[in-house]
Amino acid sequence: MSAPAPSTALPDTPPCPRHPECAAVGTCARCGGFYCEPEAIQHGAHTYCEACGHLPEVSHLERMRQKLWGKRDGWAWLMLASAPLHLTFTLAVGMERLWHWVGVGAADTAVVVAWFLGVRRARPALLLLLPLWLGVMLLTERDLWVLVPLVPAMGLALWLYASTRVRLYFQLEVDRERLARLWDARENNPLARHALVCGVAGLVLPVAAPVAMVLGLLGLHRVNPEARPPIGKGNHALAGVVLGGIGLVFWAVVLLWRLSLGLSPLP
């Protein structure tokens, strides 16, 4: 009978129940079980074992992942809305017997429908559509200026391919770093994010300026670094308030100037 493997735990330190070769460094804030350093998961001021740390009721990232897992976003619905246009194009070029373009249109239609249905292969297939368009354009000797729209289109396709939100829609695994970035962009104090957008818009549209100030003040009130998960983006909320105030002052000056000239308040 062979001797048991030596433990790295100190004599007075219990081993981790899931990794007996490692010493336990603490107890889980949820289940009270021991955990070792490699599996410890920190959420705010509390530390959990690996099993509890990934539970939706404990991890805000896991809650968001489950909420978005396989759920269609705006891009999926936009793909569906574009399907009739692609199909119409395919039929139109088919009536003209332009068979190269029929193939392109059919491929476009298939990809956007597959994207809406959540077929995973539609994600890499989207990247192949633009080279297909390019190849047919060169084959049919089109003017090079028509290639210009393909540059931003390819950029958009690459962005969609790399998007964490799109990966969750297609039910592809995402690491915690990417989940954290997505949560910060989508879920972390959305009022502050909307305040910043309205603040910028308020420099062009008068009605958006007061909205930015209101949303910014509400966003500032929500900031709480001690919350679980922490609520931040105070700088976005403050920027919304400042930009909204600048917009209000600007449009007030414009209004007074027009009135002083005997003009209508509205342009």
N, C-alpha and C positions, 0 to 999 in steps of 0.2 A: 504494500500500500504506500503510495507516494505521499510525501509531506505536503501540507497545504501551502499555497503560495503566500509569501509574506505580504502583509498589508502596509501601505504607506501611512496609515493613521497612527497618531501618537497613542501611547498606552491608555490615556484617559480620554481619548477622542473616539467616538463611535464611527464606524465606516458608513459610507453612503449606501442605503439599501439597494439602489439601482446600479451603483458602480462600486462594488465592494473593495476594489483596489485603491479607491480614493477616500480620503478622510472627509467627513462631514464638516461643513463650515458654518452651518446655521440650520434653523428650522423654518419651514414654509409658513408664511403669514396666513395661508388659507387652511391647509390640512394639518399643519403642525408636524409634518414628517421632516426627516433630515434631508438635506441636499448637499451636494459637493460643489466646488467652485465652478467646474465647467458647465453645469446645468443650471446654475442660479440665474434667475430672470428678475430684473429690477423694473418695477412699475412705481414711479414716484418715490415715496419714502419706504416702500415695502418691497421685500424680496420673496420670491416664490420658487418652488421646485419647478422643474421643467414641465411636468404634467399640468400643474395648476396655472403656471404662467401663460399658457396658450389658451386657456378657457375664455370664451367670449365674455363671461361675467367679470373676468379679471383684466383681460387685455383689450384695450380700446382698438388696437390694431386688428385683433382677431375678429372683433365685432364688425368692424368695417369690411374686412375680407369676406366674411360670411354674407354680409348685406349686399355686396357687389358681385359675389361669385355667380357667374352665369347670367347676370342681369343685364339686359340691353341698355345701352346708353344712347345719348343723342346721335352719335355717329352711326350706330346700327340702324336707327330709324331714318337717318339721312340716306344711308345706303339703299334702304327699301324705297324711299321716295324717288331716288334717281333711277331705279330699275325701269320704269316706263319710258324714260328718256332714252336709255341705252337700247331698249327693245325697239322703240320707234326709229332710232338711227339705223339699227340692224335691218329692219324691214325696208327702210327707204333706200339704203345702198344696195339691198338685194334686188329691188325693183330695177335698179340701174345696172345690175349684173357686175357690180364692183366686188368681186368675191374676196379680195384681200381685206376690204373693210368690213365685209360680212363677218369674217372670222374675228376681227378685232371687236366688233360690236357684240357678237355672241359671247366672247370671252368676258367682256365688261359686264354684260348682263348676268352671266353665271357667277362671277365673283361677288358682285354686290348682293345678289340673292343668297348666296352661300354665307356671306358675312352676316346678313340679318338672321339666318337660321343657326348661326353659331358654329358653322363647320370650321374646324381649326385650320384646315389647309387654305382657307380664304385669306388668312393673315399673310403668309408668305406669297400667295398668289397675287396679292395686291401690288407687291413690288415688281412682279413680272409684267404687269399691264403696260407700264410706261415704256420699257424697252421694246415691247411688242408694237406700240404705237410708233416709236422711233423707227423701228425696222421697216414697217409698212410705209411710213413717210419717205424714207430713203429709197425704198423699192419703187415707189410710184413717182419719184423725182419731184416731190413737193418743194416749194420755196422754203429756205432755211428759217425764215422769220416765224413760221408756224411752230418751230421747236421751242420758242421762248416760253409759252405757257407750261411746257413740260417741266421746267426747272422748279417753280414753286410747287407744282403737283408732285414731283418726286420728293421734295422736302417734306410735304405733308404725308406722303405714303411712308417715308422713313420714320417720321414722328409717330404715326399711328402704330407702326410695327413695334416700336420701342416702348409705347405707352403702357404704364402699369395698369391703368384702368382697362385698357383693351385686353391685356393678359388676363385680368380677372374675369372679364366677360367671356373669354374663350376657355375659362377654367384651367389656366396654366399657373403653376406655382410661382410665388413671388417671395423674395427674401424680405426680412424684417426692415432692412434699410430702405428699400423701395416702398414698402407699405408705410413707413414712417413719413417719407416725403409726400406720398399721396395724401395721407391723413392731414399733414400740415397744410397742404394746398386746398383740400376740400372741406375738412371738418373743423380745423382749428380756427375758432372765432370767425365764422363767415360774415358776420356783420361788419367786421373791420375790413375784410376784403371788398365787400360791396361798397363801403364808405370810400375807399380809395378809388374804385372805378367811377363812382358817381362824382367824386371830387375832380377827377380829370375831365369827365364829361361836362361838369358844371362850368368849365372855362369856355365851352362852346354852346351849351344849352342852359339857359337861366334856371329852368325848373329843377335841374339836377343839383344845383349848388346847395339849397337848403336841405334837400334829402341827404346829401353827403354829410352835412353837419350833424343832423339827427342820428344817422347811422353811426357816425364816428363817435359821438358821445355815448351811444348805447354800447358800441364795441369797446370803448375804453372802460366802461363800467363792468363789462364782463371779464376783463383781464384778471386772471388769478393764477399765478405761478404755482400755488400750493394745491390747486385742484387736481383731481385724478380723472382723466389726464389733464395736465396743465393747460390753461387757456392763455394764449399769448397774442401776438400780432398787435400789441399796443402801438407800435410805430406806424402800422398801416392805418389804424383808427385815427391816430393823431394827424397823420398826413391828410386823411379825408376831411377832418375838421378844418385844417388850415387851408386846404385847397378850396373847400366849400366857402369859407369866409372870403378868400381872395375872389372867388367867382361872384359872390354876392356884392362885394364892393365894386368890382369891375362893371357888373351889369347895372348897379345903381348909378355909377358915374355916366354910363352910356345913356341911361334913361333921362337923367337930369340934363345932359348935353342936348339930347333931342328935343326935350321940352323947351329949353332955352332958345332953340332955333325955331320954335313954333311948329315942329314936326310931330307927327303921330308917335305915341310911345312905342308902337310896334313898327318894325322895319317894313 
